[in-house]
Amino acid sequence: MGEGNTQNRPEKGIRMKLFSIERPERGMDANLNPHPEGNFWRWSHGEIIHGKLGKVFIDYFSHRWKIQDEPEFLGITFLGIGLWAWNEKGVLSNISSITDLGGFDPVWLFLVVGGVMFILGFAGCIGALRENTFLLKFFSVFLGIIFFLELTAGVLAFVFKDWIKDQLYFFINNNIRAYRDDIDLQNLIDFTQEYWQCCGAFGADDWNLNIYFNCTDSNASRERCGVPFSCCTKDPAEDVINTQCGYDARQKPEVDQQIVIYTKGCVPQFEKWLQDNLTIVAGIFIGIALLQIFGICLAQNLVSDIEAVRASW
């Protein structure tokens, strides 16, 4: 009888396992029903955690683990795509070539985003599942740093609008110079010009910065005084893209240029798009910020619950 009472008493403290096959205590099931003798919660067939918000945090991450949809898996995927792209371009075999590209390499987007997602996913998930306070605190601090950087960038972009515009102009022109140097950069520029129906940073003449498209007499390229095909206005009747539609386009009078190519720059077109979609963009950023704050609060609450229970041992 005494041995049976010992087995039915709630365990003191916190004991987490990634996968547990223990039976729930009497009067409880595996769906986190409240423990009758304290503010404890039962998790994953036999594990005890403390605090309701902590339960939400762990239940969230444990569910994502079970369906194998963890942020770290998505982060690993992004990292794999980035490394594969670099391998295809021969960067991994010659690391020094990373700095050779004059413009922006889009592969960095996959590597940075993938790395951040993996770090956050690993620290948050494993920290919650194993009740590791170090990982949970790291998760909170790292997420807080990201939130602070986003907030700072937003304030600076609002206060220093002209400086941001100048930097964007410099960035686009720098990538125009390297248009033919990297296929990924070329595809990114083409997508941008097609999506916003623009050409160059502030106009089609910005393509004079590229050695293949400038109008100098010394330029022997067939693309001389032209623009990339992504600057061309689209004909709905054409099913196949004419990649030579921009040849000699800037040798024509300005009135005729407007018929065959986009003459507005990408910087003013981006500003117009931002103004037209300001509510949607603001809503997305506010939603992301709220999710980050929610994650920080849940992690900190779980840390305090873990430390409170451990202090009572």
Backbone hydrogen bonds, N-H to C=O, Kabsch-Sander energy under -0.5 kcal/mol:
donor,donor_aa,acceptor,acceptor_aa,energy
5,N,1,M,-2.2
6,T,2,G,-1.8
7,Q,3,E,-1.7
8,N,4,G,-1.5
9,R,5,N,-1.0
15,R,48,I,-0.7
22,E,45,H,-0.6
28,M,25,E,-1.9
35,H,40,F,-1.6
38,G,35,H,-1.1
40,F,38,G,-1.7
41,W,49,I,-2.7
42,R,33,N,-0.7
43,W,47,E,-3.0
47,E,43,W,-1.6
48,I,15,R,-0.7
49,I,41,W,-2.4
51,G,39,N,-1.1
55,K,51,G,-1.6
56,V,52,K,-1.9
57,F,53,L,-2.4
58,I,54,G,-2.6
59,D,55,K,-2.8
60,Y,56,V,-2.3
61,F,57,F,-2.1
62,S,58,I,-3.2
63,H,59,D,-2.0
64,R,60,Y,-1.9
65,W,61,F,-2.0
66,K,62,S,-2.2
67,I,63,H,-1.7
68,Q,65,W,-1.3
69,D,64,R,-2.5
73,F,70,E,-0.7
74,L,70,E,-1.5
75,G,71,P,-2.7
76,I,72,E,-2.6
77,T,73,F,-1.9
78,F,74,L,-2.3
79,L,75,G,-2.6
80,G,76,I,-2.7
81,I,77,T,-2.4
82,G,78,F,-2.4
83,L,79,L,-2.7
84,W,80,G,-2.4
85,A,81,I,-2.4
86,W,82,G,-2.2
87,N,83,L,-2.2
88,E,84,W,-2.3
89,K,85,A,-1.6
90,G,87,N,-1.0
91,V,86,W,-2.6
92,L,86,W,-0.7
94,N,90,G,-0.6
94,N,91,V,-0.8
97,S,94,N,-2.0
98,I,95,I,-1.9
99,T,96,S,-1.1
100,D,97,S,-0.8
101,L,97,S,-0.7
108,W,105,D,-1.9
109,L,106,P,-1.4
110,F,106,P,-0.9
111,L,107,V,-2.1
112,V,108,W,-2.9
113,V,109,L,-2.3
114,G,110,F,-2.2
115,G,111,L,-2.3
116,V,112,V,-2.5
117,M,113,V,-2.5
118,F,114,G,-2.3
119,I,115,G,-2.3
120,L,116,V,-2.6
121,G,117,M,-2.5
122,F,118,F,-2.7
123,A,119,I,-2.5
124,G,120,L,-2.6
125,C,121,G,-2.4
126,I,122,F,-2.0
127,G,122,F,-0.6
127,G,123,A,-1.5
128,A,124,G,-1.6
129,L,125,C,-2.9
130,R,126,I,-2.5
132,N,127,G,-1.7
133,T,131,E,-0.8
136,L,132,N,-2.0
137,K,133,T,-2.5
138,F,134,F,-2.5
139,F,135,L,-2.5
140,S,136,L,-2.2
141,V,137,K,-2.8
142,F,138,F,-2.9
143,L,139,F,-2.4
144,G,140,S,-2.3
145,I,141,V,-2.4
146,I,142,F,-2.0
147,F,143,L,-2.3
148,F,144,G,-2.6
149,L,145,I,-2.6
150,E,146,I,-2.4
151,L,147,F,-2.5
152,T,148,F,-2.7
153,A,149,L,-2.6
154,G,150,E,-2.3
155,V,151,L,-2.2
156,L,152,T,-2.7
157,A,153,A,-2.4
158,F,154,G,-1.6
159,V,155,V,-2.5
160,F,156,L,-3.0
161,K,159,V,-0.6
164,I,160,F,-2.3
165,K,161,K,-2.4
166,D,162,D,-2.3
167,Q,163,W,-2.4
168,L,164,I,-2.4
169,Y,165,K,-2.4
170,F,166,D,-2.6
171,F,167,Q,-2.5
172,I,168,L,-2.5
173,N,169,Y,-2.3
174,N,170,F,-2.2
175,N,171,F,-1.6
176,I,172,I,-1.9
177,R,173,N,-1.7
178,A,174,N,-0.8
179,Y,176,I,-1.4
181,D,178,A,-1.4
182,D,178,A,-0.8
186,Q,182,D,-2.2
187,N,183,I,-2.3
188,L,184,D,-2.0
189,I,185,L,-2.5
190,D,186,Q,-2.5
191,F,187,N,-2.4
192,T,188,L,-2.2
193,Q,189,I,-2.5
194,E,190,D,-2.2
195,Y,191,F,-2.7
196,W,192,T,-2.3
197,Q,193,Q,-0.5
198,C,193,Q,-1.7
199,C,264,K,-2.4
206,D,203,G,-1.7
207,W,204,A,-1.9
208,N,205,D,-1.9
209,L,206,D,-1.8
210,N,207,W,-1.1
213,F,210,N,-0.6
214,N,210,N,-1.6
219,N,216,T,-1.3
220,A,218,S,-0.7
224,R,221,S,-1.6
225,C,213,F,-0.9
225,C,214,N,-0.6
226,G,223,E,-1.9
227,V,246,G,-1.0
231,C,228,P,-1.9
232,C,229,F,-1.4
233,T,260,V,-1.9
238,E,235,D,-2.1
239,D,237,A,-0.5
243,T,241,I,-1.0
245,C,242,N,-1.5
247,Y,244,Q,-1.4
248,D,224,R,-0.6
249,A,246,G,-1.7
250,R,225,C,-2.1
251,Q,248,D,-1.2
252,K,249,A,-1.0
257,Q,253,P,-2.1
258,Q,254,E,-1.5
259,I,256,D,-1.0
260,V,256,D,-1.0
260,V,257,Q,-0.5
261,I,257,Q,-2.9
262,Y,231,C,-3.2
265,G,202,F,-0.6
266,C,200,G,-2.7
267,V,201,A,-2.6
269,Q,265,G,-1.5
270,F,266,C,-2.3
271,E,267,V,-2.2
272,K,268,P,-2.2
273,W,269,Q,-2.3
274,L,270,F,-2.5
275,Q,271,E,-2.1
276,D,272,K,-2.2
277,N,273,W,-1.6
278,L,275,Q,-0.9
281,V,277,N,-2.6
282,A,278,L,-2.7
283,G,279,T,-2.3
284,I,280,I,-2.3
285,F,281,V,-2.3
286,I,282,A,-2.6
287,G,283,G,-2.4
288,I,284,I,-2.4
289,A,285,F,-2.4
290,L,286,I,-2.5
291,L,287,G,-2.1
292,Q,288,I,-2.1
293,I,289,A,-2.5
294,F,290,L,-2.7
295,G,291,L,-2.4
296,I,292,Q,-2.3
297,C,293,I,-2.5
298,L,294,F,-2.4
299,A,295,G,-2.2
300,Q,296,I,-2.5
301,N,297,C,-2.4
302,L,298,L,-2.3
303,V,299,A,-2.2
304,S,300,Q,-2.3
305,D,301,N,-2.1
306,I,302,L,-2.5
307,E,303,V,-2.6
308,A,304,S,-2.1
309,V,305,D,-2.3
310,R,306,I,-2.4
311,A,307,E,-1.8
312,S,308,A,-0.9
312,S,309,V,-0.6
313,W,310,R,-1.2
